[in-house]
Amino acid sequence: MYNSNNFLLQKVAAKIALDQNKISSEEFNLLIKRLEQREEEALLEREIREKKIKEATNNLYHKYSTV
């Protein structure tokens, strides 16, 4: 499930690792790129899930309000 705080914390941790010379700038850039890609995928999954829930709710409302 998407959690913006989780992605932000991971980005901050990567920046701290870079600042402490525990990773190279190339590794940092790769980490950030992967995190952003995972964040986009998580957002898309959330949007799809929310759309399905909305459709199901509308279907139930229509089904029981027209009886």
C-alpha positions in Angstrom: 0.0 0.0 0.0 1.2 3.5 -0.8 2.7 5.5 2.1 4.3 8.8 1.1 6.2 9.0 4.4 7.9 5.7 3.8 9.2 6.8 0.4 10.3 10.1 1.9 12.2 8.4 4.7 14.0 6.2 2.3 15.0 9.2 0.2 16.3 11.0 3.3 18.2 7.8 4.4 19.8 7.6 0.9 20.8 11.3 1.2 22.3 10.8 4.6 24.3 7.7 3.3 25.5 9.9 0.4 26.5 12.7 2.8 28.4 10.2 4.9 30.2 8.8 1.9 28.7 5.4 2.5 27.4 5.3 -1.1 28.6 7.0 -4.3 26.6 9.7 -6.1 25.9 7.1 -8.9 24.4 4.7 -6.3 22.4 7.5 -4.8 21.0 8.5 -8.2 20.1 4.9 -8.9 18.4 4.5 -5.5 16.4 7.7 -5.9 15.4 6.6 -9.4 14.2 3.2 -8.2 12.4 4.7 -5.2 10.6 7.2 -7.5 9.6 4.3 -9.9 8.3 2.2 -7.0 6.4 5.3 -5.7 4.8 5.8 -9.1 3.8 2.1 -9.2 2.3 2.3 -5.7 0.4 5.4 -6.6 -1.0 3.8 -9.8 -2.0 0.7 -7.8 -3.8 2.9 -5.2 -5.6 4.8 -8.0 -6.8 1.5 -9.6 -7.9 0.1 -6.2 -9.8 3.3 -5.4 -11.5 3.3 -8.8 -12.6 -0.3 -8.3 -14.0 0.5 -4.9 -15.8 3.5 -6.3 -17.3 1.5 -9.2 -18.4 -1.3 -6.8 -20.0 1.3 -4.5 -21.8 2.9 -7.4 -23.0 -0.5 -8.7 -24.4 -1.4 -5.2 -26.0 2.0 -4.9 -27.6 1.7 -8.3 -28.7 -1.9 -7.7 -30.4 -1.1 -4.4 -31.7 2.4 -5.1 -33.7 1.3 -8.2 -35.6 -1.6 -6.4 
